């Protein structure tokens, strides 16, 4: 039963990507920066440099190794483990979560953005 609940959550969370309802070319990264500063900087650092157990999201980190939909899901659903990333789906809208991802992507180098675009092509959102 737990596995079924997880599948439902994941499928619901990526529905917008499959239907093309939310696209990064329609998202304002500056809005994402404001949301990041209010909600994420406490753990990940003001410059996304990482703090304590929260990983860096800037070029020093590995966030660019995840597809867009994976980054959205990590923010929306959270993650267990040492740092225990909380779920933000009850506090931030889908659009706000995407804005945060768009903001984070502006921190990466051009090579990292190109690499992440390849990841997006190689790992599309599940059907």
Residue pairs with C-beta under 8 A, 6 or more apart in sequence:
9 77
10 73
10 77
10 126
11 126
13 72
13 73
13 76
13 77
13 89
14 69
14 72
14 73
14 125
14 126
15 21
16 22
16 94
17 68
17 69
17 72
17 125
18 125
18 127
22 94
22 95
22 98
24 68
24 98
24 101
24 102
24 105
27 95
27 98
27 99
27 102
28 99
28 102
29 99
29 102
29 103
29 105
29 106
30 103
31 96
31 99
31 103
32 96
32 98
32 99
32 100
32 101
32 102
32 103
32 104
33 103
33 106
35 92
35 96
35 99
35 100
35 103
36 44
36 48
36 100
36 103
36 104
37 46
39 88
39 91
39 92
39 100
40 48
40 100
41 48
43 51
43 52
43 54
43 83
44 50
44 51
44 54
44 55
44 56
44 57
45 51
45 54
45 56
47 58
48 56
48 57
48 58
48 61
48 104
48 107
49 56
49 58
49 60
50 56
50 57
50 58
50 60
50 61
52 83
53 82
53 83
53 84
54 83
54 85
55 61
55 62
55 63
55 83
56 63
57 63
57 104
57 107
58 107
58 108
59 107
59 108
59 109
59 112
63 71
63 104
63 108
64 105
64 108
64 112
64 113
64 115
64 116
64 119
65 115
65 116
65 119
66 74
66 116
66 119
67 116
67 119
67 120
67 122
67 123
67 124
67 125
68 101
68 116
68 120
69 124
69 125
70 123
71 101
71 104
72 94
72 97
72 98
72 101
74 85
75 85
75 88
75 92
75 97
75 100
75 101
76 87
76 88
76 89
76 92
76 94
76 97
77 87
77 89
78 84
78 85
78 86
78 87
78 88
79 85
88 97
89 97
92 100
105 113
105 116
108 116
